[in-house]
């Protein structure tokens, strides 16, 4: 499909800090704000009727969406800059996140641990859902810069965090730093460090993978191994890592595209000219075994049975970059990024705002 060159103004939004809101729009994170009382469809049920929600005009799903997650109860969570939305199948609820200075924070990743607790990694620190509240966990002593880029939960209940200062693990109430060698700062990034951990992933064997500016690291519980350019990795700045259902490791880099590691060799789809785009922001495998990935100026790709399908602006993705991909129980594919939230209807992508369409 014909690619489109979008203006740099939209890209600049990705690098902006979190914007605050006016006093009239504050909904404290220690409480929740029901934004709608009309049903938006029970989980597992579909409706062809458009859903209209009665949402206050100050609240919106838009701007930059950084994280989408469906929890074990079927709630769909959408994290952006200053707001976190929850769609529970009946009500759309907004949680407004602020740091200790009253500034809005970006919700970069949402996960659930083995006990069903919800965690949010933000530019203002680590938050855990406690009843109807989100409680901040850890101080500046525990996490020096309070800027969390990635989260993962391991089977033992530990919470792993990737920050500008490296990797940390929370075990119960105790924070500990996990030692990963420092690398070079990335001069092309607006926010970077020599110790940044872009992503953390726990594979089927419970190995913990870390994406850094110096390649990927994998920890098997005893030893930390390094995967770099010398091993076949196409680039050392690793932005995201997943394992597919066949055991292949997919690695997205910031400057050298996406590759697949089958346990013995790497296949670099970008270098081979199979796909376009060097900067990969998100990778996801759906329940049908299809691999979805997106990035800067490349729309979104779907890999199925050895073939790639590319979707872009002509297919409804009016955005210079999708930053997160998720799938719900109804097998709907959701994308979030610059210009907001999008849903795949099987053929094209539909932009979803406060009043939907949710189905």
C-alpha positions in Angstrom: 0.0 0.0 0.0 1.1 3.5 -0.7 2.9 5.0 2.3 2.3 8.5 3.5 4.8 11.0 4.9 3.2 12.8 7.9 4.3 16.1 9.3 6.9 16.4 12.0 4.4 18.2 14.3 2.6 15.0 15.1 5.9 13.2 15.8 6.9 15.9 18.2 3.9 15.0 20.3 5.5 11.7 21.2 8.5 13.4 22.7 6.5 15.9 24.7 6.1 15.6 28.4 2.8 15.0 30.0 0.4 17.9 29.9 -1.4 18.9 33.0 -5.1 19.7 33.2 -7.1 22.6 34.6 -8.3 22.6 38.2 -11.9 22.1 36.9 -10.8 18.8 35.3 -9.1 17.2 38.2 -10.2 13.7 39.2 -7.8 12.5 41.9 -6.1 9.1 41.5 -7.4 8.2 45.0 -10.9 8.1 43.6 -12.6 7.3 40.3 -14.9 9.4 38.1 -17.7 7.5 36.4 -18.0 9.1 33.0 -20.9 7.2 31.7 -23.9 5.3 33.0 -25.2 3.8 29.7 -24.2 0.2 28.9 -21.5 -0.2 26.2 -22.0 -3.9 25.6 -21.3 -6.8 27.9 -18.0 -8.6 27.5 -18.4 -11.4 25.0 -21.5 -9.9 23.5 -21.5 -7.8 20.3 -23.9 -5.1 19.1 -24.3 -3.4 15.8 -25.8 -0.4 17.4 -23.5 2.7 17.8 -22.9 3.5 21.5 -23.2 7.1 22.7 -21.7 7.8 26.1 -22.5 10.8 28.3 -19.0 12.0 29.0 -18.0 15.3 30.5 -16.5 17.5 27.8 -13.2 18.0 29.7 -12.4 14.3 29.5 -11.4 12.6 26.3 -9.6 9.7 24.8 -7.2 11.3 22.4 -3.8 12.9 22.2 -1.2 10.1 22.6 -2.3 6.7 23.9 0.7 4.8 25.3 -0.8 1.6 26.8 -3.8 -0.7 26.3 -4.5 -3.7 28.5 -7.4 -6.1 29.3 -7.3 -7.6 32.7 -8.5 -11.0 33.9 -11.9 -9.6 34.7 -12.4 -8.3 31.2 -11.8 -4.6 31.9 -10.2 -2.8 29.1 -7.7 -0.2 30.3 -6.4 2.7 28.2 -3.5 4.8 29.4 -2.5 8.1 28.0 -1.0 11.4 29.1 -2.7 12.3 32.4 -5.7 10.0 32.1 -6.4 6.3 32.5 -9.7 5.0 31.2 -11.4 1.8 32.2 -14.1 0.2 30.1 -15.7 -2.6 32.2 -18.4 -3.5 29.7 -21.0 -1.3 31.3 -19.4 2.0 32.3 -16.5 4.1 31.1 -14.5 5.4 34.0 -11.6 7.9 34.1 -8.8 8.0 36.6 -6.7 11.2 36.6 -3.0 10.7 37.4 -0.9 13.5 38.9 2.6 13.5 40.4 3.5 15.1 43.7 3.8 18.4 41.9 0.3 18.2 40.5 1.5 17.5 36.9 -0.1 14.9 34.7 1.9 11.8 34.1 2.0 9.4 31.2 0.9 5.8 31.8 3.5 3.9 29.8 2.6 0.3 30.7 -0.2 -1.6 32.5 0.2 -5.2 33.7 -1.5 -7.6 36.0 0.4 -9.9 38.5 -0.3 -13.5 39.4 -2.7 -12.4 42.1 -4.8 -10.3 39.8 -3.5 -6.9 41.1 -3.2 -4.2 38.5 0.0 -2.1 38.2 0.8 1.0 36.2 4.3 2.2 35.2 4.3 6.0 34.7 6.5 9.0 34.3 5.6 9.7 37.9 6.5 6.3 39.4 4.9 2.9 40.1 1.2 2.7 41.0 -0.9 -0.3 42.2 -4.7 -0.5 42.1 -6.1 -0.9 45.6 -9.9 -1.1 45.6 -11.1 2.0 43.8 -7.8 3.8 44.3 -4.4 3.8 42.7 -1.7 4.0 45.3 1.9 5.0 44.6 4.4 2.4 45.5 8.0 3.3 46.3 9.8 6.6 46.9 12.7 8.5 45.3 15.0 6.3 47.3 13.6 3.1 45.9 13.4 4.4 42.3 15.7 7.5 42.0 14.1 9.1 38.9 10.6 7.7 39.2 10.3 7.4 35.4 9.2 3.8 34.5 9.4 2.8 30.9 8.5 -0.9 31.1 6.9 -3.4 33.5 6.7 -7.2 33.7 5.4 -9.6 36.4 7.1 -13.0 36.9 5.5 -16.2 38.1 6.8 -15.8 41.7 4.9 -12.5 42.1 7.9 -10.2 41.5 7.4 -7.0 39.6 10.2 -5.9 37.2 10.6 -2.3 36.2 12.7 -0.7 33.5 13.7 2.8 34.2 16.2 5.5 33.1 18.4 4.2 35.9 18.3 0.6 34.9 16.2 -2.4 36.0 14.6 -2.9 39.4 12.6 -5.7 41.0 9.9 -5.4 43.6 9.5 -8.4 45.8 6.8 -7.8 48.3 7.7 -4.4 49.8 11.4 -4.6 48.9 12.9 -2.8 45.9 16.2 -4.0 44.6 18.3 -2.9 41.6 19.2 -5.6 39.0 22.6 -5.1 37.6 22.8 -4.7 33.8 25.9 -3.3 32.1 25.7 0.4 31.1 25.7 1.2 27.4 25.8 4.4 25.3 23.2 7.1 25.3 21.1 7.4 22.2 21.7 10.9 20.8 18.6 10.7 18.6 16.2 10.5 21.6 14.8 13.4 23.5 14.9 11.4 26.7 17.6 8.8 27.2 20.4 7.5 29.4 23.2 5.0 29.4 21.2 2.7 31.7 17.7 3.0 30.2 15.7 -0.3 30.0 13.2 0.1 27.2 11.3 -3.2 27.7 11.1 -6.2 30.0 9.6 -9.5 28.9 9.2 -12.9 30.7 9.2 -15.8 28.2 7.6 -19.3 28.5 10.7 -20.7 30.3 10.5 -17.8 32.8 13.6 -16.2 31.4 13.5 -12.4 31.8 14.5 -10.4 28.8 15.7 -6.8 28.9 15.9 -4.3 25.9 18.6 -1.7 26.3 20.7 0.7 24.3 23.4 -2.0 24.3 21.4 -4.9 22.9 19.2 -7.5 24.7 20.0 -9.3 27.9 18.4 -12.5 29.1 18.4 -13.7 32.7 17.6 -17.4 33.4 17.5 -17.0 37.2 21.3 -17.5 37.6 23.2 -16.0 34.6 22.8 -12.9 32.5 23.5 -13.4 28.8 24.0 -10.7 26.3 22.6 -10.7 22.7 24.2 -8.1 20.5 25.1 -7.3 16.9 27.9 -9.8 17.0 25.3 -12.5 17.6 23.2 -11.4 14.6 21.0 -8.8 16.2 20.4 -6.1 13.6 20.9 -3.2 16.0 21.8 -2.6 19.6 19.0 -0.2 20.6 16.2 -2.7 21.5 12.8 -1.3 22.0 10.5 -4.3 22.4 10.7 -8.1 22.7 8.0 -10.8 22.6 8.0 -14.6 22.3 5.4 -16.1 19.9 3.5 -19.4 20.4 6.1 -21.3 18.4 8.9 -20.2 20.7 10.4 -17.6 18.3 11.7 -14.4 19.8 10.7 -11.2 18.0 12.8 -8.1 18.6 12.0 -4.6 17.6 14.8 -2.1 17.4 14.8 1.7 17.3 17.1 2.1 14.3 17.3 -1.2 12.5 13.7 -2.6 12.2 12.4 -5.9 13.4 13.9 -9.4 13.4 13.0 -12.9 14.5 15.3 -15.2 16.4 14.4 -19.0 16.1 17.0 -20.1 18.7 19.9 -20.4 16.3 19.7 -17.5 13.8 18.2 -14.1 13.2 16.0 -13.1 10.3 15.9 -9.3 9.7 12.8 -8.5 7.8 13.7 -4.8 7.5 17.2 -5.3 6.2 15.9 -7.8 3.7 13.5 -5.2 2.3 10.4 -7.2 3.2 8.9 -4.4 5.3 9.5 -0.7 5.6 10.3 1.2 8.8 13.4 1.2 11.0 11.8 2.3 14.3 9.6 -0.4 15.8 7.4 0.7 18.8 5.2 -2.3 19.6 4.9 -6.1 18.8 1.9 -8.3 19.7 0.8 -11.9 18.9 -3.0 -12.4 18.7 -4.9 -15.5 19.7 -4.9 -16.6 16.1 -1.1 -16.6 16.0 -0.8 -13.5 13.9 2.1 -11.2 14.7 1.2 -7.5 14.7 3.9 -4.8 14.9 3.9 -1.0 14.4 6.3 1.9 14.5 7.3 5.3 13.1 6.0 6.1 9.6 5.2 2.4 8.8 1.5 2.0 9.9 0.9 -1.5 11.3 2.0 -4.8 9.9 0.2 -8.2 10.3 2.4 -11.3 9.7 0.4 -14.5 8.9 1.5 -17.7 7.2 4.7 -16.2 6.1 3.2 -13.1 4.5 3.0 -9.5 5.7 0.0 -7.2 5.3 0.5 -3.5 5.8 -2.2 -1.1 7.0 -1.7 2.7 6.9 -3.7 5.9 6.6 -5.7 4.6 3.7 -7.0 1.9 6.0 -8.0 4.4 8.8 -4.7 4.7 10.7 -4.4 8.4 10.6 -1.3 8.5 12.8 2.5 8.8 12.3 3.0 6.0 14.8 1.2 3.4 16.9 2.9 2.8 20.2 0.8 -0.1 21.7 -1.2 -3.1 20.4 -3.6 -5.3 22.4 -6.4 -7.8 21.9 -9.5 -8.2 23.9 -11.6 -11.3 24.7 -13.8 -10.7 21.7 -10.6 -10.9 19.5 -10.8 -7.3 18.7 -7.4 -5.7 17.9 -6.7 -2.3 19.6 -4.0 0.2 18.7 -2.9 3.3 20.5 -0.4 6.0 19.7 -0.2 9.5 18.3 -3.7 10.7 17.5 -5.4 8.4 20.0 -7.1 5.0 20.1 -8.0 2.8 17.1 -9.9 -0.5 16.7 -9.6 -3.0 13.9 -12.9 -4.2 12.5 -11.4 -7.0 10.4 -10.8 -4.8 7.3 -10.0 -1.3 8.4 -9.2 0.7 11.5 -11.8 2.8 13.3 -10.9 5.7 15.5 -12.4 5.3 19.0 -13.1 8.4 21.1 -15.1 8.9 24.3 -18.4 8.0 22.7 -16.9 5.1 20.7 -17.6 3.2 18.5 -16.6 0.5 21.0 -17.9 -2.4 18.8 
